[in-house]
């Protein structure tokens, strides 16, 4: 088999076309190829040839690693400014106007407000303008085989990506996406695309790279399947009159009624029977903002597991909604 593969490589891929450090001789990649053959019926030689054309991408590894300076890792003020600005709000209003009927249909079908769908697409790719420049297979391979902290997750996503490409008749070397392997207008990871994406334009296939309708429907589908509560709130600002640490330690999943948070020092007029979780939005050298997040806030964090992300989506959604109403 090795001799056959070497012959195929020599015949099909000139030495000058191979990356300086290829995945071709990596034993972990060889084991993965064997698994894909045995589990999903992939042609091992075909798949190995594609890995031979790829090598680790150092830009991907730099992007995935946490910031070297701890104080740069969390700043709500800096994070918020990236997404809540006049350009992104104005573009969101235009996107809503352009796709109003599709957004309305998604909101009715899935119970997710139009502004939330628009805001997620706005935060992810600025309404499809920045969908990523990395080869998805290379990015996922780099993280699956060169980034031990999350290798199992990315190995699973690489598996899902190869299945996705095969199902859609696409060469896996062609698709571009983010440094983490997210794809298309809504930046779905391959596993999420296979599980939650929908053909919302009715053309018989799911296309998140070109179809705004499929992107809109898929975002709404994702949120609905993760427990979005139609008509429910997202978050409210609060004051905290006691040490917030015990309440923050409970996590961001709203599993306790607000009455318990109020007893712990949270000051709010929201319904005490509603389940909520205390959220801290930290900015170095500034006063921390505290909010209570409800079920829908938690659902947004299933898209990106960050309270900063969920709050940016929520606030951008409100700004876009208010801007559209003011027209």
C-alpha positions in Angstrom: 0.0 0.0 0.0 2.8 2.4 0.9 4.5 1.8 -2.5 1.2 2.3 -4.3 0.6 5.6 -2.5 4.2 6.8 -3.2 3.6 6.0 -6.9 0.3 7.8 -6.9 1.9 10.8 -5.2 4.8 10.9 -7.7 2.4 10.6 -10.6 -0.3 13.0 -9.6 1.4 15.6 -7.4 4.8 17.1 -8.6 7.3 17.5 -5.8 7.2 21.2 -6.3 3.5 21.2 -5.5 3.8 19.5 -2.1 4.0 21.7 1.0 7.4 21.8 2.8 5.8 20.0 5.8 3.1 17.7 4.5 0.6 15.7 6.5 1.4 12.7 4.2 3.7 10.9 6.6 2.0 11.8 9.8 1.0 8.5 11.6 -2.0 10.2 13.2 -3.3 11.3 9.8 -2.7 7.7 8.5 -4.8 6.4 11.4 -7.5 9.0 10.7 -7.6 8.0 7.0 -8.0 4.3 8.0 -10.9 5.3 10.3 -12.6 7.2 7.6 -12.2 4.2 5.3 -13.5 1.7 7.8 -16.3 3.9 9.3 -17.6 5.8 6.3 -16.3 4.0 3.2 -13.8 6.6 2.0 -11.2 5.6 -0.5 -8.0 5.7 1.6 -5.7 6.5 -1.3 -8.0 9.3 -2.5 -8.0 10.8 1.0 -4.3 10.4 1.6 -3.6 12.2 -1.6 -5.5 15.2 -0.4 -3.7 15.2 3.0 -0.4 15.0 1.0 -1.2 18.4 -0.5 -1.6 20.0 2.9 0.7 21.0 5.7 0.2 22.7 9.1 -0.8 26.3 8.8 1.1 28.4 11.4 -1.4 31.3 11.0 -4.2 29.0 12.2 -2.2 28.0 15.2 -1.4 31.6 16.1 -5.0 32.6 15.7 -6.4 29.8 17.9 -4.0 30.4 20.8 -5.1 32.6 23.7 -3.6 36.1 23.9 -0.1 36.1 25.4 -0.9 39.1 27.7 -3.6 38.1 30.2 -5.2 41.5 30.5 -5.9 41.5 26.8 -7.9 38.4 27.0 -11.1 39.9 28.4 -12.3 43.5 27.7 -15.9 44.0 27.1 -15.4 47.6 26.0 -12.9 46.6 23.3 -15.0 43.6 22.2 -18.2 45.6 22.0 -16.7 48.3 19.9 -15.8 45.7 17.2 -19.5 44.9 16.6 -21.6 47.8 17.8 -20.6 50.5 15.4 -22.4 52.6 12.8 -21.1 50.6 9.8 -22.3 47.3 11.1 -25.7 48.7 12.3 -26.3 50.4 8.9 -25.3 47.2 7.0 -27.7 45.2 9.2 -30.6 47.5 8.4 -29.8 47.1 4.7 -29.6 43.3 5.0 -32.9 43.2 6.8 -34.5 45.4 4.1 -33.1 43.2 1.3 -34.2 39.9 2.9 -37.3 41.1 4.8 -39.7 38.4 3.5 -37.2 35.6 4.2 -36.5 36.9 7.7 -40.2 37.1 8.5 -40.8 33.6 7.3 -37.9 32.3 9.5 -39.2 34.2 12.5 -42.7 32.8 12.1 -41.5 29.2 11.5 -38.9 29.1 14.2 -40.0 31.7 16.7 -36.7 33.6 16.6 -36.9 37.4 16.1 -35.6 38.8 12.8 -33.2 41.1 14.5 -31.4 38.3 16.4 -30.9 36.4 13.1 -29.6 39.5 11.4 -27.3 40.3 14.3 -25.7 36.8 14.4 -24.9 37.0 10.7 -23.6 40.5 11.3 -21.3 39.5 14.1 -20.1 36.4 12.3 -19.3 37.7 8.8 -20.7 41.3 8.6 -23.6 39.9 6.5 -21.5 37.6 4.3 -18.7 40.0 3.5 -16.0 38.2 5.5 -16.5 34.5 5.3 -12.9 33.4 5.7 -9.8 32.9 3.6 -8.4 29.7 5.0 -8.8 26.3 3.3 -11.2 24.5 5.6 -9.6 21.1 5.3 -6.1 22.6 6.1 -7.4 24.6 9.0 -9.2 21.6 10.5 -6.3 19.3 9.9 -3.9 21.7 11.5 -6.1 21.9 14.6 -6.9 18.2 14.7 -3.2 17.1 14.4 -1.2 20.1 15.7 -3.2 21.6 18.5 -3.5 19.1 21.4 -5.7 21.2 23.7 -8.7 20.8 21.4 -7.6 18.0 19.0 -10.5 15.7 19.7 -13.0 18.4 18.9 -11.4 19.4 15.6 -10.7 15.8 14.6 -14.5 15.3 14.9 -15.2 18.4 12.9 -12.7 17.2 10.2 -14.6 14.0 10.0 -17.9 15.9 9.7 -16.4 18.2 7.0 -15.2 15.4 4.8 -18.7 13.8 5.1 -20.3 17.2 4.2 -18.0 17.7 1.2 -18.8 14.2 -0.1 -22.5 14.6 0.4 -22.4 17.8 -1.6 -20.0 16.6 -4.3 -17.4 19.1 -3.4 -13.6 18.6 -3.4 -12.7 19.2 0.3 -9.6 21.2 -0.8 -11.8 23.9 -2.4 -13.9 25.2 0.4 -12.7 28.3 2.3 -13.7 29.4 5.8 -12.4 30.7 9.1 -9.2 29.7 10.8 -11.3 27.4 13.0 -13.0 25.8 10.0 -16.3 27.6 10.2 -18.1 27.9 6.8 -20.2 30.4 5.0 -22.4 33.4 5.7 -23.4 32.2 9.2 -20.0 30.5 10.0 -21.3 27.1 10.8 -18.9 24.4 11.9 -19.2 21.4 9.6 -21.0 19.3 12.3 -23.5 22.1 12.9 -24.2 22.4 9.2 -24.9 18.7 8.9 -27.2 18.8 12.0 -29.0 22.1 11.9 -28.7 23.8 8.5 -31.8 23.9 6.2 -32.6 24.4 2.6 -34.6 27.6 3.1 -34.6 28.8 -0.5 -36.1 25.5 -1.7 -33.5 24.7 -4.4 -32.9 21.2 -3.2 -29.6 21.7 -1.4 -28.1 23.6 1.6 -25.7 26.3 0.5 -24.4 28.5 3.3 -21.7 30.1 1.2 -23.9 31.7 -1.4 -27.5 31.5 -0.3 -28.6 34.2 2.2 -31.9 32.5 2.5 -30.3 29.2 3.6 -28.1 31.1 6.0 -31.1 32.9 7.6 -33.1 29.7 7.9 -30.2 27.8 9.3 -29.4 30.4 12.0 -33.1 30.3 13.1 -33.1 26.5 13.0 -30.0 26.3 15.1 -31.4 28.6 17.8 -34.8 26.9 17.8 -33.2 23.4 18.2 -31.1 24.7 21.0 -34.2 25.8 23.0 -35.0 29.4 21.9 -38.1 30.5 23.8 -40.4 32.5 21.4 -41.4 35.8 22.9 -38.9 35.4 25.8 -36.4 38.0 26.9 -32.7 37.8 26.4 -31.0 39.8 29.2 -31.5 42.7 31.6 -28.9 44.9 33.3 -28.7 44.6 37.1 -26.9 45.9 40.1 -25.1 43.6 42.5 -25.0 44.7 46.1 -22.9 41.8 47.4 -19.9 39.7 46.4 -20.9 38.4 42.9 -18.4 35.5 42.9 -20.7 32.8 44.3 -23.4 33.7 41.7 -20.9 33.8 38.9 -19.6 30.5 39.9 -23.0 29.0 39.1 -22.3 29.5 35.4 -24.3 31.1 32.5 -27.0 28.5 32.2 -30.1 29.9 33.8 -31.1 27.0 36.2 -32.2 29.0 39.2 -35.1 31.4 39.7 -34.2 35.1 40.0 -35.5 35.0 43.5 -32.3 33.1 44.5 -30.1 35.6 42.7 -32.0 38.4 44.4 -31.4 36.8 47.7 -27.7 36.7 46.8 -27.5 40.5 46.2 -28.8 41.0 42.7 -31.1 44.0 42.3 -33.7 43.8 39.5 -37.3 44.3 38.8 -37.6 41.3 36.6 -40.0 38.5 37.5 -38.5 36.6 40.5 -39.9 33.3 39.2 -38.0 33.6 35.9 -34.9 31.5 35.6 -31.7 33.5 35.1 -27.9 33.6 35.5 -25.6 36.4 36.5 -23.3 37.6 33.7 -20.3 39.8 34.2 -18.9 41.9 31.4 -15.4 42.8 32.5 -13.2 45.7 31.2 -9.8 46.2 32.8 -9.6 49.4 34.9 -13.4 50.0 34.4 -16.4 49.1 36.5 -17.8 45.7 35.6 -21.2 45.5 34.0 -23.6 43.0 35.4 -26.6 41.5 33.6 -29.0 38.7 34.2 -29.2 36.4 31.2 -32.3 34.3 30.5 -32.8 31.1 28.5 -32.5 32.9 25.1 -29.1 34.5 26.2 -27.9 31.0 27.0 -29.1 29.7 23.6 -27.0 32.4 21.8 -24.0 31.1 23.7 -24.5 27.7 22.1 -23.6 29.4 18.8 -20.4 30.8 20.4 -19.7 29.9 24.0 -18.9 33.4 25.2 -21.0 35.8 27.2 -19.3 38.6 25.4 -20.5 37.2 22.1 -24.1 36.7 23.2 -24.3 40.2 24.6 -22.8 41.7 21.4 -25.4 39.8 19.4 -28.2 41.0 21.7 -27.1 44.7 21.7 -26.4 44.7 17.9 -29.9 43.2 17.4 -31.5 45.9 19.4 -29.6 48.7 17.6 -30.5 47.3 14.2 -34.2 46.9 15.2 -34.4 50.4 16.6 -32.6 51.8 13.5 -35.0 50.1 11.2 -38.0 51.4 13.1 -36.6 54.9 12.9 -36.5 54.9 9.0 
